[in-house]
Amino acid sequence: MEGEVKKKRVKEAIEEPDLLPADVDRKVAQGLCVLVSPIKYDEDDEDSEEKEDLRTRFKRKLVGKMKGDQAIMRGGHIKDIDIPEENLRYTLAWYDDYKLFAELDMCRFSMPLALEANYAQSESSIEDEGEDGIIDKIMGFFETDQEVDYISAPFRWDKKELFAGIEDPDTFFRSSLRSFLTHHILIRTDVSKKKDTSDGINIRGLNYLKLKGVYTDVFILHDRPSTLHRRKAFKEVDEDSKVVDPRKELWDSWKLWYKFQPLWKIRNYFGEKIAFYFAWIELYIMTLILPTIFGIIVFVYGIVYSGREIDLEQGLETSVTTALYDAFTVFNNPATPWFSLALCIWGTLFVEQWKRRSNSLKYEWDVSNFEQLEPDRPQFYGSKTRKNPITEEEEWYYPFYRLYLKISFSVLTIAFMVLLVIASTLGVIVFRAAFNAGQWLVPEPSAATLAALNNDTLAAAMKTEHKERNDLYTSVLSSVLNALAIMLLGFVYERLAYVLTNWENHRTQTAYDDALIIKLFAFQFVNNYASLIYIAFFKEGVSGTDDESGGMFGNPKWKDTCGYTDSGGNPLCYPMLVMQVAVLLILKPMPKFCKDVCLPIVLGLISKLKNRGNNDNVEAVNAGPEKTTELIDIIEEDRKLIAGDTDFTLSEYTEKCIMYGIIMLFGTVFPLAPLVALICNMVDVRVDGYRILWKNRRYIAQRAEDIGIWQYILELLNMVGVVVNSLILAFTLKGSPSIIYKEGKDGGNEYEPWMVAFAFEHVCFALKFIVSYIIPDVPSDVQFKMRKEQFQVNQLFEKGQPKKDSKPSPNGDSNPAV
């Protein structure tokens, strides 16, 4: 009852015409920014007065003047909605179109031009729909985007009449761009009383206020159904208004798993950075089909070639591990080196195809020059001033030698942490070997106990039982210790990576992201691949062929056995490597799947049970278009959604690149690895789309020119993959049918392992170089369009007659030069 009274009170306040503009429905539909803070800060908080002062100053900077609790800004609006029962204040911020035009002019983002070629292109795309060939019709069945790429140029307010659709801001500003510009204004609104960089912060905007605890939460509202006029080809306006639900339109085309993803719609809603991720994962899935088919063929051929039928009942009587290892040997057959070669070439083909796809999208999405024109991060601070060599204006800059010294220190720190990870892994291995040798967890039965049995068979069985129990407990304990070490070091490492990257003071967000990614991926690389590299190349050396050979530190008792031997009694770790790769590929996505799929389902069921009997509340938690229409309900509904990471793509790229690395480095021993990756990615990409649309808060739109440093990480994994695969074929699989070894006169192998590794590695690198050379990074049609666009843009700006020195003013008027 109390909640209903509260909502009724707030609802009445919102509906007052003098509190909110008449077109608030349109603003909600296109991204309203909500700042959350207490009505009154805790009196016990020593910084409460400072927080209140910062909040007041921030509002004054935004609005200029206050009238009651309603703030009318020069170009924008702020509205406070208080909920006294919870000591909660929602501060709503949105901007008028002319303020967004001014911000767009400052950012110099490219927008479509009002060229006749654009109209002709739009009309021809409609007229030619029925004239496509058979291939085009087949591809058209899988298409979900119908957008046309228009010629564009960096937006300038003094030449605003040259841009298409400028008279209708509702369609001129796509949803992601409107939310980006709104948030960009907020984070660059400086509350400093005077210039002060003593604390390393040059602009004290919204991010600074969050850091100080002034605002406890900030989020952008998801788009809601709204009534808008739909524009046709920038010229004609459909006078019949209709209700448009951007999220539902996006999901209706996104959920079709057998079709291409609606990349343009994703870009228009979430921004280019997230759209580039989904474009990359789409190409990754498509290119995985070839190695998947090849891997299945190799697997089937291995079954036929091996010609053995595993007697599982007999295996269970002896050792389940031995039976599984026997089964894994079907992956090792004469087709294995060809599959390894195909994987190495496929990696290059994938990266080269992505370069072409990336360059096409960056041109179509008008972000080709984004990194050149990218604005500074609000957290960036300069220690000195200088004249900009291009604009001749004074600007803050940070000396390169200081950045270089900081990066050098960061590299040394990260190297030390990586060595700690390696040391912890080796420590667990030594711990397992030592405890197995000493049987400290389950000691051997004493001689008196064995003698009392007066039966050699029973005595041997007792010793074997004690040793197996000791090995089992040691394995469990070592696994627990390894997991704890990884979690502890991961916790410390991640925070250290953020601290170091913030301290380095990178000028742009792209440079900051690249520096952070390198640090985080270095840890993930060692964490995920160290154990596999140890099993592939080092474990056989400490296993030994008998009780008097092998062992760590020259001690034959300290052994870490492979658990499997070949026909000659030599240790063979290949089956264990197959098992580790398979388990890692299958279990790696499980935590994310439980978090993204299982957990929301469980929480939804719990929420429904709690709200049983209240149909309104039950309806609010259902997936799909929201039924609530009141602003307070919309705000509270979005606030209850899952607050994802600031950068959605960071964790996604990391997970996918780790799995890509497993395929490239160790796919040779497990030909079904591409199949597992294909299934996981096909499921994951739709799960990600569903959760960021319906289960997560709206991510703040971010622009990007490409996938950034991840492209170089993929190329690095391709290079390392060639080396690792050549070593696996030469050393891990030595003497096996997968290598074309010839029997020499002395009964040994005619080819030395290092010769095989050297030959395979050189052949792979030669073929990869040829493939990368013959495939151009930029498609020929894109090169032609770029030249044509440059010519037409120059012609347009030469013939255009803009108002001289016209700039957007805060109140929406142009200020012609006097």
N, C-alpha and C positions, 0 to 999 in steps of 0.2 A: 504493500500500500504506500509505504514511504517513497519507494522508487517511482511509483506512478505519479505521485504528487511532485516529485523533483522534476521528472521529465515534462510534466504539464507546465510547470513554472518556466522551465527553460524554453519549451516550445512557444509559449506565449511571448516570451521576450524576443525570440528569433523572428516571430511573425510581425513584430512591430515594423511598419514601413520605414521609420526613420533610423533603424538600426542596421539594416543590411540593404544593399542595392537590389533593385528589382530583378537583375539578371544573375542572382546568386546561383540559380540552378545551372547556368552555363559554366560558372566558375567552378562549381563542385564537379561538374562533368569533365573539366579539363585540368584538374590538378590544383587543389587547395592545400597550402602548407599549414600544418597544425603544430604549434609549439606548446609543450606541456610544462607547467610549473606549479608550485604551490601558491595558493592565494596569499598566505603569509608564511614566511620562512620560519623555521624553528628558532625560538628565542634563545635556546641553549647553543645555537650555532654561532661561533665567534664571527663568522663571515656573513651573517644574515643581513646586516646593514649594507655591506659592500654589494651583495647579490641584488638587493632591492635597488640600489643606486645604479648598478649596471643594467638592470632590466628597464628602469625608467629612461636611462640615457639611450638605450637601444631603440626604444619606442620613439623617442623624440627624434633620433636620427632618421628613423623610417618615415615618421608622419609629419614632422614639422610642428603640428599643433594637435591638441586633444580637445574634444568636446564631450564632456561626460566620460562614459566608458567607450564611446565610439570615436575612432581615430580616422580622420579623412586625410590621406597622404597626398602629396603632390605626385600623382601617378599611381597611387596604390591605396590599399585599405587594410586596417587592422581592427579586429573585433575580439574582445575578451568575453568568454562565457564561463562564469564561475559556478562551481558546484560546492557550496559551503559544507555540505555533509561529509565530503571527502577531502576538503581543503585542496581542491583541484581547480586549476584554471586552464582552459583551452584558449590559446591565442591564435586566432585565424588570420592568416596573411595571404592576400592576393593582390595582383597588380592589374591596372588598366592596360589596355593594349598599347597605348602610346609610350608607356614606361618600358614595356617589353621591346618595342621598336628601338628605343634608345639603347637598351642593353644589347640588343642584337647588332646594332651598329657598332658598338664598342667591341664586341667579340668578333665581328667580321665573319660571321658564318655565311656560307653560300646558300642562296635561295633561288627558286626558279625565276627566269626572266620572261618578260612579256614579248617573246619573239614570235613572228609569224611561223617560224619553223616548228616551234613548240605546238602551236595549234594544228598545223598540218600533220605533225607526228602523232598527235592525239587522235585526230580524225582518221588518219590512215590506219592506225592500229585497230580501230573499230570496223572500218570498211573491209580490211583484209582478213577478218576472222575466218571467213569461209573459203579462203584461197590457199590455205596451208597444205603442204604435202602430207604424205602418210606419216613420216617420222615426226613432223611438227604436230600432227593431230595426236599421235601417241604420247608425245611429251606433254602436250597440252592437257591431256587427261590427268597427269600427275601434278600439274601446276596448281598453286593455290593463290598466287599473286597476280593481279591484273594491272598493277601500277605501271605508268609510263615514265621513263626517265627523261626529264626536261633539262634543257640547257640552263645553266645557272652561273651565278657570279657572287662574290662576297657582297653582302647587303650593305648599302649606304643610304642613309636617310635623305641626303641631299639629291639622290637620284632615285627616290622611292617609286616614281611613276614608271620606272623601267622594269619593275618587278611584278610578276603575274599574281593576281589575287590580292593585291595590297589593300583593295577597298573592302575586303571581307576578312578581318582578322580571325574569325572563327575557323576558317579553312586554311588561312595562310600559316597560322601557328599549329603545327601538329601537336598532339598531346605531350609527347616526350619533350619537345622543344619548349613548350610553355612551362612545364614543371621544372625543366633545367634552368631556364632564365629566372624563374621565381626564386629558386633555391640559390642561384648564383648571386642575385642581388642581396639576399639575406646574409650569405657568408662573407660578402665583401663590404658590408656596412660596418664601418669602423667606429667603435665606441670609445676609442682612446681620447683622452683630453688633450694630449700633445704627443708628438712623435717620440716613441720610446721603444727601442729594440733590446733593452737590457735583459729581458727574459726570452729572447729569441723569437718573438712573434711580431711580425710587421703589421698585420691587420688583425685587430681584435673584433671579429665579427661573430656570427652565429656559432661557429666551431669553438671559438674561445669561450663563449658563454656556456656552452655545454660542458666544456672542460672545467669551468669554475663552479658548475652546479647550479647556474641560474635557471637553465631549462633542463629538466630531467629527461625529456623525450622530444623528438622531432620526427615527423613523418609526413609524407605526401599522400593525399587521399587517392584511392583507386577511382577510375572513371566510372560514373554511373549513367544509366539511361537518361538521355536528354533529348529535347526537341530542337533540332537544328535544320537549317536550310542546307541542302546538298548542292554543291556547285559542280557544273559540268565543264571540263576543259577550260577553266578559268574565265569563260565568257558568259555562258548562260547559267541562270540561277533557277533551280527548280522551286517554283513558288509553293508547291505542296510540301509543307513541313511534315516530317515523320520522326518517330521516336527511334533514336540510334543508341545502341548499347555496344560500345567499342570492345569491351571485354568479351562479351558473348560472341560477337562477330569474329574476334581473334581466335577464341577457343574452338568455335565450330569448324574452322579450317585447320587448326593446329592438331586437333585430336585425331585426324585421319592419318593413321600410322603408315598407310600405303602410299601416301602422297608426299610431295616435297613440303617443307615447312614454309609458312607464310612469312618470309624474312622481312619483307617491307612492312607488314603490319607489326611484327615484333619490333622493328626499328622505330616505327612511328609511336609505339606505346612505351617501350623501355629504353630507347636510345641505341646509338650505334655500338657501344661497347658490348652489351648483352647480345645484340643481333649478330655481331661478328662471331661470338662464341657459338651460337646455334648454327650459323653458316658453316663454321669449321667442323662441328660435330656431325653435321649432315654429310659433308664431303667425306669425312672419316668413315662413317657408316657405309656409304656407297662404295668406297674403295676397298673396304674390308671384305667385300663379297668375293673378290678374286682369290686372295690368300685363304679364305675360308673353304672355297671349293677345292683348291689345291691341297689344303691340309686334310680334308676328308678323304681325298683320293690316296694320299700318302698313308693315312691311317688304315684304310681298307686294304691297300696293297701290303701293308705290314702284317695284317692278319693272315692274308693269303700266303705271303712269303714265309712267315714263321712256321705255318703248317702244324702248329702245336695246339692241343686242347688242354687247358689247365684243369686239372682235377681238383676242384675246390674242396671236396671232402678230405682228400689226402692232404691238401695244403692246410686245412684247419687243424688236422691232427699234429702237424709239425709246427708251422708258423704262418700266421695270417700275413705277416709282413713279406715273407718269402713268396707266398702265392701272389700277392699284389705286385711285387717286384717282377715276378715272371710275366705277369700280364702286361706290365709297362714296357717290356722289351719289344713289343710289337711296334712301338714308335721308332725303333732303331732298325732301319733296313736300307737297302741300296738307294732308295729314293730320297733319303734324308738329306744328303748334301745338295741335291737339286732343290729341295724345298728351302733349305737355308739360303741358297743363292737367290731364289725367287723372292724370299722375304727381304733381302738386302736391296734388291732392285725395286721392289714394291715400295719400300720406305722412301726412296728417292722420287718415284713417280707420284706418291701421295703429296710430298712436300712441294714438288714442282707444280702439281695441279692446284694446290692451295694458293701458291703465289699468284697464279693466273686468276683464280676465283677471287682472291683478296683484292687484287688490283682492279678487277671489274667492279666489285662492290664499292670500293673506296671512290671510284669515279662516279658510279651511279648515285651514291649517297652523299656526294659532294664533300668529302673529307680528305681529299688528296693532299691538301696543304694544311691540315689541322695542326700537326705538330710544329710547323713553322710559325703559325699564328696563335698557338695555344697560350692562353693567359697564364699568369703566374699563379701558383698555389697561394691561398690566403695565409698559410703557415710559413711561407718563404719570407725570409728577411735578408736585407742587404746591409752590409757593414760599411759600404762606401758608395759614393755617388759618382756618376760619370755621364757624359753626353752619349746618347744613343747614336751610333754612327749612321743610322738610316734616317731617323726622325729628327735628329739634332736636339732632342728633348732630354732634360735631366732625368735620370733613372737610378734606382738603387740596384746594386749588383753585389755579388759575393765573390771574392777573389778565388780564382781557380786553384791556386796552390793550397788554400785552406780546405777546399773540397777534396782535393787529391790526397792530402794528409789524412783527412777523416776517413776517406774510402780505404786507404792503405791500412789504417788501424782496424777498420771493420773487417777487412779481408783476413788479417792476422787473427782477430778474435773468432771469426767464423771458422777458420782453419783449425784453431785450437778446439772449438766445440765439436767439429767433425771428428777430430782425433779422439776426443772423449767418447763419442759414439762408437767408434771402431774399437777403442780400448774396452768399453763395456761389453761389446759383443764377444771379443776374444776372452774377456774375463769369465763370461758365462760358459764358454767352451772349455776353458781350463778347469773351471769349477766342476763341470760335468765329468770330465775325464778323471780328475783327481778323486772325486767321490765314488766313481765307478770302480777305480782301482783299489781304493781303500775300503770300500763297502762300509762307510761310516754310518749311513742311515740304517741299514739292516746288516749288522756284523755277521761274518761267517760263524757257523756253529763251532763251538770249541772242540778240540780233539777228544776230550772226555765224553762229550755228548755223542759224537760220531761213533766212538768206540763202544758206548753203551748200547748202540743199536745192533751191534754184532752182525751187521749185514751190509756188505759193500754197496749193493744196489740201492738200499734205502739211504745209506750215507751219501751216495752220489746224488740221489734225487733231492735230499734235503739241501745239499750245497747248491744245487741248481736252482731250487725254489728260492733260497735266500738271495742268490745273486740276481735272479729276475725281479724279485721284489725291490731290491736295492736299486737296480737299474731303472725300474718304473718310478720309484719315489724320487730318484735323482733327476730324471727327465722332467717330471712334473715340477719339482722345486726349481730347477734351472730355467724352465719356461716361465714360471711366475717371476723369478728374479729378472729375466730378460725383459718381460713385459713391463715390470715396474721401472726398470732402468730406462726403457724407451719412453714411457709416459713422463717420467720425471725430467729427463733430458729434453724431451719434446716441449714440455711446458716451459722450461727455462729458456730453451733455444728460441721458441716463437716470440716470447716477450722481448728477449734480447735483440732479435732481428728487427722488431718494430722500434725499439729504443734507438738502435744504431741508425736505422734508416731515417727516423725523425731528426736525429742529431746531425746527419750529413747535410741537411738543408738543401734538398733538391728544388730547383726552380719551378718545374712543371709537374703536373700529376703523372704524366707518362714516365718521366725520368724517375719519379718516386716509386711508381709501381714496378718498373723494371728492376730497380735496386732491391726492392723487397722480395720480388719473385726469385731472384738469384739466390738470396740468402735462404729462403724457405725451401727451395727445391734442392739445394745442396744437402740439406739435412735429410729430406725425403729420399733422395737418391741413395745415400749411404744406408739409411735405415731400412729400405726395402730390398736393396740388392746385395748388401754385405754378406748375408747368410747364404744366398744363392751362389755368389762368387766363391765363398769358402768351400761349399759342397762340390762345386764344379772343378776346382783347381787345387785345393789344398787338403781336403779331407782324406783322400786316398793315401797321402803321404804319412799321415799319423795313424792310419788304420793298421798297417803292417800285414805281412803275409802269414806270420806265425807269432807264437808267444814271445819270441826273442827279437822281433823286428818292429819297426815303427815306433809310435809313441811320441809324446811331446817332451821337449827338452832332453832328448836322449834317453828317456825313461820308458822302456817297453811296456810297463804296466799302465802308464797314463795314455790310454788309447781312446780315440773317438771313432768308433767303428762305423762302417757304411751299412752294415747289416746284410750285405749281399756279396757273394764271390762269383767269379766266373768259373769255367770248367777246370781251369788250372789252379784254383784255390786263391787267386789274387783278388784283393778287394776291388769292388766295382760300385762306385757311387752314382753312376748314371741313373739307376732306377729311383734312388732317393731324390735326385735332382728333379726328375719328372714329377714325383709326388709333391715336392715342395712348390714347384711352379704351378701345378694344377690346383693345389689347395689355396695358394696365394691369389690366383686369378678368380677362383670361385668365391672365396671368403672376403676378399678385399672390398667388393661393393656391398656386402651385407650390412655393416653398420649404417651406411648412408641410406640403404633401402629401409631399414627398420626405423630410422629417424624421419625419413621423408614420407613413408607410406604407412607403416604399422603404427607408429606413435600418433600421427594425426587421426587415424581411424579410431584408436583406443580413446583418445581425448574427446573425439566427437561423440562416441557412444556414452562416455561418462557425462558429457555436457547435456546430451539428450535425456539421460536418466535423471539428472538434477533438475532439468526444466520440464519434466513430464507434467502435463496438465496446463502448461503455459504455452499455447500454440504460437504466440508471437515470438517468444524466445527460441523455441525449437526451430521455427522458420528461419530465424536469423543465423543459425549456425550451419544451415544446409549449404552445400556447394552450389555454385551457379549464380545467376543474377540475384542480387539482394532484393528483398521485398520491402525493406524499410525505405521511407522517403524523407523523413524528418532529418534535418542536419545533425542534431545531437545524436540521433541513433546511428547515422552514418559514421560520425567521428568515433563513437564508442565501439562500433563494430570493427572499424579498421584498426583501432588501438589494440583490440584483443587478438588480432592476427599475429602470427609468428613474426618476430623481428629478426630477419635474416642478417647475415654478415653485411658489412658496409659494401664490400665488393663481392657480389655474387659469383663472378667468374673465377676468382682466385682459387677457391677450393675445388671448383669443377675442373678447371684446367689441370690442377695438380693431380687430381685423381685420374683423369683420362691420360695424362702424359706418363704417369707411373705405369699404368696398364699398357700403354703403347711401348714403353721401355722394356717391359717384361716380354712382349712379343718380339721386339727387335733384338734383344740380347739373348733370350732363352727360348724363343719360339721353336728353335731347331729341335729341342728335345721333346717338345709337346706340340705336334702339328695341329691339335684341336684348339690351340690358344686363340687364333683369330675367330673361330666359331663362338667361343665363350665371350670374347670381347664384343662381337657383333650382337649377340643376344642381349648382353648387359646394357650396351649403349642404346639399342632400339627401345628397350624398356625405360631406361633412365631419362632419355631426352623428352619423352612424353610426360613422365612423372615430374620432371623439372618444370616443364611448361605449365602443368596443372597447378603445382604448388605455388609458383611465383605469381600466378594469376588469381588464385582463389584462397590459398592457405597462408601466404606470406603477405606482409605489408608491401606496399609498392616500393620498388627500388628507385632511388633517385637517379634520374637519367644521366648518363655519362657519355660523352663523345669519345671516339677513338678512330685512329687511322687504319689500324690493323689489329692483329692479336698481340702485337708487341714482342717482348723478349721470348715469348713461347715459341715463335717460329725458329729462333736460333737454338732453343733447347731441343726441338724436334730434330734439327740438323745434327746437333751434337749426339743425340741418341742414335741417329743413323750411323754416324762415324764410329762410335763406340761399339755399336751392334756388329759391324763388320769384323772388328778385332776380336770381340768375344766369341762370335760364331766360328771364326777360323780356329781359335784356340780350343773351343769345344769339340769341333770335328777332329782336330789333330791329337788332342791329349785326353779329353774326357771320354771320347768314343774310340780310342785307339784299339786296334785289333778287332773291331766290330765290323759287321758286314756293311755298315753305312759308309765306310771309307774304302776307296779303291786301293787297298794295299795288295801288293803282290808278294808271294812267298819267295824269299831269297834262297840261295844255295845252302846256306847254313840253317835253314828252317825258320829264320826270323823274317821280319818285314823288309822288303827291298827299299821302301820309302821311309825316311825318318819323319817323326811327327812335325818337327819344325819346318821340314820341306813342304808338307801338306799345308800347314798354317800360312807359310810365306806365299805359296802359289795361290791359295784360295783368296787371301786378303788382297793380293795385287789384281787378280781377275775381277773381284768385286768392285774395287775402287776404280778400275778402268771403265767398267760398264756403267757405274754410277756417274762418272764424269761425262761419258758420252750422252747419257740420258738427260742430265741436267743442261748440257750444252745445246742439244737439238730442240729442247722445249723452251720457247721464249717465256719470260716471266709475265709479259703484258700481251694479251691477245691482240691480234692485228686489228680487229674491229674496234677495240677500245682505243688503240693508238690513233686510228682514223678519226673517231669521234672526238678525241681530245684536241686534235689539230683543227678540226672543223669548228668545235666550240670556241677555241681561242680566237679564231678568225671572226666568228659571228659576234662574240662579246666585244671585241675591239671595234667592230663596225658599229655596234649599237651605242657604245659609250661615246664614240666620236660624233654620232648623229643626234644623240639625246640632248634635250634642252632642259636640264634641271634648274631649279631655283638656286641661285648662287648662294654658297655658304649656308644653306638651309640645314638646320639640325633639329632633332626632336626635342621639344622642351618638356619639362616635367608635367606641365598641365595640358599637353597634347597639341600645342600650337607650334608652328614653325617660326623660327626667328631669322628672317632674312637680314643679311648684312646691311648696315646703314651706310 
